[in-house]
Amino acid sequence: MQYNIPENVGIHPARLLEFYQLLEDHNLSTHAVYIARGNDIVSFAHWAPFGQDFLHRMYSVSKSFVSIAIGFCRQDGLLDLDDPIIKYFPKEMEHQTDANMRSQTIRHMLMMSTARGAQNWFSVRSDDRVQTYFDNTNPSRPSGTQFEYDSSGSFVLGALVERLTGMKFMEYLRLKLFDRIGVSKAAYCLECPGGHSWGDSGVMCTSLDLLKMVRFVANGGSWNGEQLLDAEYVRLASTKQIDNNIHGIPGWETNGYGYQIWIGYEDSFFFNGMGCQFGLYMPKKDLLLVYNGDNQGKAQSLKIIFDGFMDLIYKTASDTPLEPCPDLRHQLRIRENTMALMADRGEMTSPMLEKINGRTFALEKNPMGIDKFSITIPEDGLGSFCYTNEQGDLTLYFGMGENVFGDFPHAGYAQKVGSVFVPGHRYKCAASAAWYSPYQLHLKAQIIDDYFGTLNILFGFRDDGRVGVQMVKVAEDFLHTYNGWADGVLAE
């Protein structure tokens, strides 16, 4: 792929500026955006501290990578899509008596039409996720008949690739594809208990890597004129194979599903990961959007991003080159190079600050296990939230209306193996705060590591020294103790 100016491919730089402004207006936690037409990248931006070489957690985009690996296994004669999965996991299935599950095929699993619903790895806490999947005793239905999003089935497909090839599924993709299309050498996948790759959630790669993978599928499995993967498999994977709109409500995510790939409007398809990891391809105008961020818990984020792209870029894209707009293009380049991770918005100070600044509050027993806390906000320099819990005295530093980057103070979260907690391990975070009202201070901590998540803390103060604290965490398998309400009072 190559870089080009947007006017040369019929995209007006003003529309790109409007798209970036839309993301900012909605205060989305955006990390990277790439926009391409054909093989031409016309705009890309990284929100500091993220950069071009940052290996971004792709979450369920990983499933689309697994689908491509399954396609290569089929092409190599290692499997047939209509083989029952029991053929490859006979030992693991020996105690599974359910006829629906025993007849479940690889194709059914690719389509998210498995016999049994998804398992939650983080409540199961299994040491062998493959065996746990096949021991599932939830009610079943004939596979291939109903769509139900099944991450655990996607994980097993990744394990199938590794069983058939004798290598990690990302190593297999490296052999078959990555080096051919220029996926970064550093790309890898987190692991999970049992030694398998975390194929339903753990791919780590750059945003440009994702762009190339989506472009490969958009090309029908070819690259630079060479057919690398069977075109018919790619066509099936990226077109509707099953309906997924049980409620009959239109939306980007209810247009159908292919093989671990979502189907959108205008014959589009997209790779879709939790928190807004997207690779959207719209074939009618050969347009491609990659968006990486962490908008977990922010309703309608996908709709905001995709609708904005459709309205501002897709609908306005011309089939012929546009007149050069050097001034607007200069503004666009400045904008692309000055993006920064969103921070809390609100007032920077409050009359209440004088009453609470640096003072200690004692809390009644609460779900967070926090005994006491203090907040210090100097006129210049770092703000600090100091608190005491089972890990001792901890401090989270923050900026008012701007991010402070450091480590989240709580220790003992998972690292390279999902759901296996590592003593002492801390996540990188960005923390900011703002006054939402004269009596309410909001503190936001964004985890920006191999794992993404957000902790929102709202402190509500009263003139009589009482405080109410609400903590809401939006994170897959950490920050568990930072969730709930607390009642407190000035201790001095």
C-alpha positions as CSV (number, residue, x, y, z in Angstrom):
1,M,0.0,0.0,0.0
2,Q,1.1,3.6,-0.6
3,Y,0.4,7.1,0.6
4,N,-1.4,9.6,-1.5
5,I,-3.1,13.0,-1.1
6,P,-6.9,12.6,-0.7
7,E,-7.9,14.8,-3.6
8,N,-6.1,12.5,-6.0
9,V,-8.5,9.7,-5.1
10,G,-11.7,11.8,-4.9
11,I,-11.8,12.5,-1.1
12,H,-12.0,16.1,0.0
13,P,-9.7,17.0,2.9
14,A,-12.5,19.1,4.5
15,R,-14.5,15.9,4.9
16,L,-11.6,14.2,6.6
17,L,-11.2,17.2,9.0
18,E,-14.9,16.9,9.8
19,F,-14.6,13.3,10.5
20,Y,-11.8,13.8,13.0
21,Q,-13.8,16.6,14.6
22,L,-16.8,14.3,14.9
23,L,-14.7,11.8,16.9
24,E,-13.5,14.7,19.2
25,D,-16.9,16.2,19.6
26,H,-18.2,12.8,21.0
27,N,-15.1,12.6,23.3
28,L,-14.3,9.2,22.0
29,S,-11.3,7.4,23.3
30,T,-9.6,7.1,20.0
31,H,-6.1,5.6,19.6
32,A,-5.6,5.4,15.8
33,V,-7.4,6.0,12.5
34,Y,-6.4,5.0,9.0
35,I,-8.4,5.8,5.9
36,A,-7.6,4.4,2.5
37,R,-9.1,4.2,-1.0
38,G,-7.9,1.2,-3.0
39,N,-4.2,0.8,-2.2
40,D,-3.8,4.5,-1.3
41,I,-3.7,5.6,2.3
42,V,-5.0,9.2,2.3
43,S,-5.1,10.0,6.0
44,F,-3.8,8.4,9.2
45,A,-3.5,9.7,12.8
46,H,-2.3,8.4,16.1
47,W,-3.6,9.9,19.3
48,A,-0.6,10.4,21.7
49,P,0.8,8.5,23.4
50,F,0.0,5.9,20.8
51,G,2.2,5.7,17.7
52,Q,2.7,3.8,14.5
53,D,4.7,1.0,16.1
54,F,2.3,0.4,19.0
55,L,1.1,-3.2,19.2
56,H,-2.6,-2.6,19.8
57,R,-4.8,-5.2,21.5
58,M,-7.3,-6.2,18.8
59,Y,-9.8,-8.1,21.0
60,S,-12.4,-9.8,18.7
61,V,-10.7,-8.7,15.5
62,S,-8.6,-11.7,16.5
63,K,-11.5,-13.9,15.3
64,S,-11.2,-12.6,11.8
65,F,-7.5,-13.5,11.8
66,V,-8.4,-17.0,12.9
67,S,-10.9,-17.3,10.1
68,I,-8.1,-16.4,7.6
69,A,-5.9,-19.1,9.2
70,I,-8.7,-21.6,8.9
71,G,-9.0,-20.7,5.2
72,F,-5.3,-21.5,4.7
73,C,-5.7,-24.8,6.6
74,R,-8.5,-25.7,4.2
75,Q,-6.4,-24.7,1.2
76,D,-3.5,-26.8,2.5
77,G,-5.8,-29.8,2.7
78,L,-5.7,-30.0,6.5
79,L,-9.5,-29.8,7.0
80,D,-12.9,-29.6,5.3
81,L,-15.3,-26.9,6.5
82,D,-18.1,-29.5,6.8
83,D,-16.0,-31.8,9.0
84,P,-17.5,-32.2,12.5
85,I,-15.2,-30.6,15.1
86,I,-15.2,-34.0,16.9
87,K,-13.0,-35.4,14.2
88,Y,-10.1,-33.2,15.4
89,F,-10.9,-33.3,19.1
90,P,-12.0,-36.9,19.8
91,K,-10.4,-37.3,23.2
92,E,-11.7,-34.0,24.4
93,M,-15.2,-34.9,23.2
94,E,-15.3,-38.5,24.5
95,H,-17.6,-37.6,27.4
96,Q,-19.8,-35.2,25.4
97,T,-23.0,-37.1,24.7
98,D,-25.0,-34.2,23.2
99,A,-25.9,-35.1,19.5
100,N,-26.0,-31.5,18.5
101,M,-22.6,-30.7,19.7
102,R,-21.1,-33.9,18.3
103,S,-22.4,-33.0,14.8
104,Q,-21.3,-29.4,15.0
105,T,-19.1,-28.5,12.0
106,I,-16.2,-26.1,11.4
107,R,-18.4,-24.1,9.1
108,H,-21.1,-23.8,11.8
109,M,-18.4,-22.5,14.2
110,L,-17.1,-20.0,11.6
111,M,-20.7,-18.7,11.3
112,M,-21.3,-18.3,15.0
113,S,-24.0,-20.9,14.8
114,T,-22.7,-23.4,17.3
115,A,-24.8,-25.9,19.2
116,R,-24.3,-24.3,22.6
117,G,-23.9,-20.8,23.7
118,A,-20.7,-19.0,24.6
119,Q,-18.8,-19.6,27.8
120,N,-17.4,-16.8,29.9
121,W,-13.8,-17.7,30.4
122,F,-13.5,-15.3,33.3
123,S,-16.2,-16.9,35.4
124,V,-15.1,-20.5,34.4
125,R,-11.4,-19.9,35.3
126,S,-10.4,-23.0,33.5
127,D,-6.8,-24.3,33.2
128,D,-7.7,-25.9,29.9
129,R,-10.1,-23.9,27.8
130,V,-10.3,-26.5,25.0
131,Q,-11.5,-29.2,27.4
132,T,-13.9,-26.8,29.1
133,Y,-15.5,-25.9,25.7
134,F,-16.2,-29.6,24.9
135,D,-17.5,-30.3,28.5
136,N,-20.2,-27.6,28.0
137,T,-23.6,-28.8,29.3
138,N,-25.7,-25.7,28.5
139,P,-28.9,-26.4,26.5
140,S,-28.3,-27.0,22.9
141,R,-29.9,-26.6,19.5
142,P,-28.9,-28.0,16.0
143,S,-25.7,-26.3,15.0
144,G,-26.0,-24.2,11.9
145,T,-29.6,-23.1,12.6
146,Q,-29.2,-20.0,14.9
147,F,-26.7,-17.2,15.3
148,E,-25.3,-16.6,18.8
149,Y,-22.0,-14.8,19.3
150,D,-19.7,-17.5,20.6
151,S,-16.2,-16.3,21.5
152,S,-15.4,-19.7,23.1
153,G,-16.0,-21.4,19.7
154,S,-13.7,-19.0,18.0
155,F,-11.0,-19.8,20.5
156,V,-11.4,-23.5,19.7
157,L,-11.0,-22.7,16.0
158,G,-7.7,-21.1,16.8
159,A,-6.7,-24.2,18.8
160,L,-7.7,-26.3,15.8
161,V,-5.3,-24.4,13.6
162,E,-2.5,-25.0,16.1
163,R,-3.3,-28.7,16.4
164,L,-3.3,-29.2,12.6
165,T,-0.2,-27.1,11.9
166,G,1.9,-27.8,15.0
167,M,2.6,-24.1,15.4
168,K,1.0,-21.1,17.0
169,F,-1.7,-19.7,14.7
170,M,0.1,-16.4,14.3
171,E,3.2,-18.3,13.3
172,Y,1.2,-20.1,10.7
173,L,-0.2,-16.9,9.4
174,R,3.4,-15.5,9.3
175,L,4.4,-18.5,7.1
176,K,1.4,-18.3,4.8
177,L,0.6,-14.6,4.7
178,F,2.1,-12.0,7.0
179,D,5.5,-11.7,5.4
180,R,3.9,-11.5,2.0
181,I,1.7,-8.5,2.8
182,G,4.1,-6.7,5.2
183,V,2.5,-7.4,8.6
184,S,5.0,-6.3,11.3
185,K,7.5,-8.8,12.6
186,A,6.5,-8.0,16.2
187,A,2.8,-9.0,15.8
188,Y,1.8,-11.8,18.1
189,C,-1.0,-13.2,20.2
190,L,-1.5,-13.3,24.0
191,E,-1.9,-16.8,25.4
192,C,-4.5,-18.3,27.8
193,P,-4.5,-21.1,30.3
194,G,-3.7,-24.5,28.6
195,G,-1.0,-23.1,26.4
196,H,-3.1,-22.1,23.4
197,S,-3.1,-18.7,21.7
198,W,-5.9,-16.5,22.9
199,G,-7.4,-16.6,19.4
200,D,-10.7,-15.1,20.2
201,S,-9.3,-11.9,21.7
202,G,-5.5,-11.7,22.1
203,V,-4.0,-10.6,18.7
204,M,-1.5,-7.8,19.2
205,C,-0.5,-5.9,16.0
206,T,-0.3,-2.3,14.7
207,S,-3.2,-0.4,13.2
208,L,-1.4,-0.5,9.8
209,D,-1.2,-4.3,10.1
210,L,-4.9,-4.4,10.5
211,L,-5.3,-2.2,7.5
212,K,-3.3,-4.7,5.4
213,M,-5.3,-7.7,6.6
214,V,-8.6,-6.0,5.7
215,R,-7.2,-5.0,2.4
216,F,-6.1,-8.6,1.8
217,V,-9.7,-9.8,2.3
218,A,-11.1,-6.9,0.2
219,N,-8.7,-8.1,-2.6
220,G,-10.4,-11.5,-2.4
221,G,-7.3,-13.2,-1.0
222,S,-4.8,-11.7,-3.4
223,W,-1.8,-9.3,-3.0
224,N,0.1,-7.6,-5.7
225,G,-1.7,-9.7,-8.3
226,E,-0.9,-13.0,-6.6
227,Q,-3.7,-15.2,-5.3
228,L,-2.5,-16.3,-1.9
229,L,-5.8,-17.6,-0.4
230,D,-8.7,-19.3,-2.3
231,A,-11.0,-16.5,-3.5
232,E,-14.1,-18.5,-2.9
233,Y,-13.3,-19.0,0.7
234,V,-12.6,-15.3,1.1
235,R,-15.9,-14.4,-0.6
236,L,-17.9,-16.6,1.7
237,A,-16.0,-15.3,4.7
238,S,-16.8,-11.7,3.9
239,T,-20.4,-12.1,2.8
240,K,-23.6,-13.0,4.6
241,Q,-23.8,-16.7,5.6
242,I,-26.3,-16.4,8.4
243,D,-28.9,-13.8,9.6
244,N,-28.2,-12.2,13.0
245,N,-31.1,-9.9,13.4
246,I,-33.5,-11.7,15.7
247,H,-35.2,-8.5,16.8
248,G,-35.6,-7.1,13.3
249,I,-33.9,-3.8,14.1
250,P,-31.7,-2.3,11.4
251,G,-28.1,-1.6,12.4
252,W,-24.5,-2.0,11.3
253,E,-24.3,-5.2,13.4
254,T,-27.6,-6.8,12.3
255,N,-26.9,-7.2,8.5
256,G,-25.6,-10.7,8.8
257,Y,-22.4,-12.6,9.5
258,G,-19.9,-14.4,7.4
259,Y,-17.0,-16.5,8.7
260,Q,-15.9,-14.6,11.8
261,I,-16.5,-11.4,9.9
262,W,-19.4,-9.0,10.3
263,I,-21.6,-7.7,7.4
264,G,-22.6,-4.1,7.2
265,Y,-24.5,-1.7,5.0
266,E,-23.8,-1.2,1.3
267,D,-22.4,-4.7,0.9
268,S,-19.6,-3.8,3.4
269,F,-17.8,-6.1,5.8
270,F,-15.9,-5.4,8.9
271,F,-13.6,-6.9,11.5
272,N,-15.1,-6.0,14.9
273,G,-13.3,-5.9,18.3
274,M,-14.5,-5.0,21.7
275,G,-14.1,-1.3,22.6
276,C,-14.0,-0.2,18.9
277,Q,-11.3,-2.1,17.1
278,F,-12.6,-1.9,13.6
279,G,-11.5,-2.7,10.0
280,L,-14.4,-1.6,7.7
281,Y,-14.4,-2.1,4.0
282,M,-17.0,-0.5,1.7
283,P,-16.6,-2.1,-1.7
284,K,-18.9,0.1,-3.8
285,K,-16.3,2.9,-3.5
286,D,-13.3,0.8,-2.5
287,L,-13.0,2.7,0.8
288,L,-11.4,1.3,4.0
289,L,-11.5,2.6,7.6
290,V,-9.4,1.3,10.4
291,Y,-10.3,2.6,13.9
292,N,-8.6,1.5,17.1
293,G,-9.7,2.9,20.5
294,D,-11.3,1.9,23.8
295,N,-14.9,3.0,24.0
296,Q,-16.1,0.1,26.2
297,G,-19.3,1.2,27.9
298,K,-19.9,4.1,25.6
299,A,-23.2,3.4,24.0
300,Q,-23.6,3.9,20.2
301,S,-19.8,4.3,19.6
302,L,-19.8,2.0,16.6
303,K,-22.8,3.8,15.1
304,I,-21.1,7.2,15.7
305,I,-17.9,6.1,14.0
306,F,-19.4,4.2,11.1
307,D,-22.3,6.6,10.4
308,G,-19.8,9.5,10.4
309,F,-17.5,7.7,8.0
310,M,-20.5,6.9,5.7
311,D,-22.0,10.4,5.8
312,L,-18.7,12.4,5.6
313,I,-16.4,10.2,3.5
314,Y,-18.3,7.4,1.7
315,K,-21.2,9.5,0.4
316,T,-19.1,12.4,-0.7
317,A,-16.2,10.4,-2.3
318,S,-15.9,11.2,-6.0
319,D,-15.1,8.8,-8.7
320,T,-12.7,11.3,-10.2
321,P,-9.8,13.3,-8.7
322,L,-10.7,16.7,-7.1
323,E,-9.0,20.1,-7.4
324,P,-6.1,20.4,-5.1
325,C,-6.8,22.0,-1.7
326,P,-3.4,22.7,-0.3
327,D,-4.5,24.9,2.6
328,L,-7.1,22.4,3.8
329,R,-4.6,19.6,3.3
330,H,-2.1,21.5,5.4
331,Q,-4.7,21.8,8.1
332,L,-5.4,18.1,7.9
333,R,-1.7,17.2,8.3
334,I,-1.4,19.4,11.3
335,R,-4.5,17.8,12.8
336,E,-3.3,14.3,12.1
337,N,0.0,15.1,13.9
338,T,-1.4,16.8,17.0
339,M,-4.0,14.3,18.2
340,A,-3.9,13.3,21.9
341,L,-5.9,10.8,23.9
342,M,-9.1,12.1,25.3
343,A,-9.2,13.5,28.8
344,D,-12.0,14.4,31.2
345,R,-14.0,17.5,30.3
346,G,-15.6,19.9,32.7
347,E,-14.6,22.8,35.0
348,M,-11.0,23.0,36.2
349,T,-11.9,24.3,39.7
350,S,-14.7,24.7,42.2
351,P,-15.4,26.6,45.4
352,M,-15.6,23.2,47.1
353,L,-11.9,22.6,46.4
354,E,-10.8,24.8,49.3
355,K,-12.8,22.7,51.7
356,I,-11.6,19.3,50.6
357,N,-8.1,19.8,49.2
358,G,-5.6,17.6,50.9
359,R,-8.0,16.5,53.6
360,T,-8.7,12.9,54.6
361,F,-12.1,11.3,54.3
362,A,-12.9,8.1,56.2
363,L,-15.2,5.7,54.5
364,E,-17.7,3.2,55.8
365,K,-17.3,-0.4,54.8
366,N,-17.7,-0.6,51.0
367,P,-17.3,-3.0,48.0
368,M,-14.0,-1.4,47.0
369,G,-12.4,-2.1,50.4
370,I,-11.2,1.5,50.6
371,D,-10.8,2.7,54.2
372,K,-9.8,6.3,53.6
373,F,-8.8,8.7,50.8
374,S,-7.7,12.2,50.1
375,I,-7.6,14.3,47.0
376,T,-4.9,17.0,46.5
377,I,-5.2,19.4,43.5
378,P,-2.4,22.0,43.6
379,E,-2.5,25.1,41.4
380,D,0.3,23.7,39.4
381,G,1.6,20.2,39.0
382,L,0.1,16.7,39.6
383,G,-3.2,16.1,41.2
384,S,-3.3,13.0,43.5
385,F,-5.9,10.6,44.7
386,C,-4.4,8.8,47.7
387,Y,-6.3,5.9,49.2
388,T,-5.9,2.9,51.4
389,N,-7.1,-0.6,50.6
390,E,-5.9,-4.2,51.1
391,Q,-2.8,-3.4,49.2
392,G,-1.8,-0.6,51.5
393,D,-1.4,3.1,50.7
394,L,-1.8,3.8,47.0
395,T,-1.7,6.9,44.9
396,L,-3.2,7.7,41.5
397,Y,-1.8,10.8,39.9
398,F,-3.9,12.8,37.5
399,G,-4.2,16.1,35.6
400,M,-7.1,18.5,35.6
401,G,-8.5,18.4,32.0
402,E,-5.4,16.6,30.8
403,N,-3.9,13.2,31.1
404,V,-1.1,12.2,33.4
405,F,0.6,9.0,32.2
406,G,1.9,6.4,34.6
407,D,1.1,3.1,36.2
408,F,-2.3,2.3,37.8
409,P,-1.4,1.8,41.5
410,H,-3.2,-1.5,42.0
411,A,-0.9,-4.5,41.4
412,G,-1.5,-8.2,40.4
413,Y,-3.2,-8.1,37.0
414,A,-2.8,-10.5,34.1
415,Q,0.0,-10.1,31.7
416,K,0.8,-12.4,28.7
417,V,-1.5,-15.2,29.8
418,G,-5.1,-14.1,30.0
419,S,-6.9,-14.4,33.4
420,V,-3.7,-15.5,35.1
421,F,-2.9,-12.8,37.6
422,V,0.8,-11.9,38.0
423,P,1.8,-10.7,41.5
424,G,3.1,-7.1,41.3
425,H,2.1,-6.5,37.7
426,R,0.6,-3.1,37.0
427,Y,-1.0,-1.6,33.9
428,K,0.0,1.6,32.3
429,C,-2.7,4.2,32.5
430,A,-3.8,7.8,31.7
431,A,-5.6,9.7,34.4
432,S,-7.5,13.0,34.3
433,A,-10.1,14.8,36.3
434,A,-12.7,17.6,36.0
435,W,-15.5,19.2,38.1
436,Y,-18.8,18.0,36.7
437,S,-20.6,20.4,39.0
438,P,-19.5,22.6,41.9
439,Y,-19.9,19.6,44.3
440,Q,-18.9,16.8,42.0
441,L,-15.4,15.9,41.0
442,H,-14.9,13.2,38.3
443,L,-11.7,11.2,38.0
444,K,-11.1,9.0,34.9
445,A,-8.3,6.4,34.7
446,Q,-7.8,4.8,31.3
447,I,-5.9,1.6,31.2
448,I,-3.7,1.6,28.0
449,D,-1.7,-1.5,28.1
450,D,-2.0,-5.0,26.6
451,Y,-5.4,-4.8,28.2
452,F,-7.8,-1.8,27.9
453,G,-10.3,-0.6,30.4
454,T,-11.6,2.5,32.2
455,L,-12.3,3.4,35.8
456,N,-14.7,6.3,36.4
457,I,-14.9,7.7,39.9
458,L,-17.4,10.4,40.9
459,F,-16.9,12.1,44.2
460,G,-20.0,14.0,45.5
461,F,-19.2,16.4,48.4
462,R,-21.4,18.2,50.8
463,D,-20.7,21.4,52.8
464,D,-21.1,19.4,56.1
465,G,-18.2,17.2,55.2
466,R,-20.1,14.2,53.9
467,V,-19.0,12.5,50.7
468,G,-20.5,9.9,48.4
469,V,-18.2,8.0,46.1
470,Q,-19.3,6.0,43.1
471,M,-16.8,3.8,41.2
472,V,-17.7,2.2,37.8
473,K,-15.2,0.1,36.1
474,V,-15.5,-0.9,32.4
475,A,-12.9,-3.6,31.9
476,E,-13.0,-7.3,31.0
477,D,-11.2,-9.1,33.8
478,F,-9.6,-6.6,36.1
479,L,-10.5,-3.5,38.3
480,H,-13.0,-5.8,39.9
481,T,-12.5,-4.2,43.3
482,Y,-13.2,-0.8,41.9
483,N,-16.9,-1.0,41.5
484,G,-19.6,0.2,43.8
485,W,-20.7,2.9,46.2
486,A,-19.1,4.3,49.4
487,D,-20.3,6.7,52.2
488,G,-17.8,8.8,54.0
489,V,-17.1,11.9,56.1
490,L,-14.1,14.2,56.8
491,A,-11.9,12.5,59.3
492,E,-10.2,15.7,60.7
